[in-house]
Amino acid sequence: MSAENEIKDLVEAAIANLRDILGVNTIIGEKIETKDGVTIIPISRVVCGYVAGGGEYGKTDAKPFAGGSGAGVTVNPVGFLVITGTDVRILSVENSDVVDKAIESLPAIANSIQSSIEKFKEKRADKKIITNDIPIS
């Protein structure tokens, strides 16, 4: 068998194994449904590298073939797609940039501000707050 065929066989075998590892469920995971009707779908980033090589060596006419191949795969969770009724959100688990974090925190900030305003209104209703002898209504 020629060195070219040997290398081709190495590459084909490695690619077949990578296909098994890197199926669609590796990137977009299987959905998880909770009792509350929430659907959670994990999302991952997959990075892979592959190398193969070989050749004939020796000083005889029937040169033996030597070759090898290797692959590396990294799977990192990126986040979760959370579906509640018609509401769809992405919960990130990575260190994303500041803008993404700010956008994600807006609902919590809005709820906090609304809660503070409601507490202030309740206190104001219980007591007349007077500033410089001018009642605030």
Buried (B, 14 or more C-beta within 10 A) or exposed (E): EEBEEBBEBBBEEBBEBEEEEBEEEEBEBEEEEEEEEEBBBBBBEBEEEBEBEBEEEEEEEEEEBEBEBEBEBEEEEBBBBBBEEEEEEEEBEEEEEEEEEEEBEEEEEEEEEEEEEEEEEEEEEEEEEEEEEEEEE
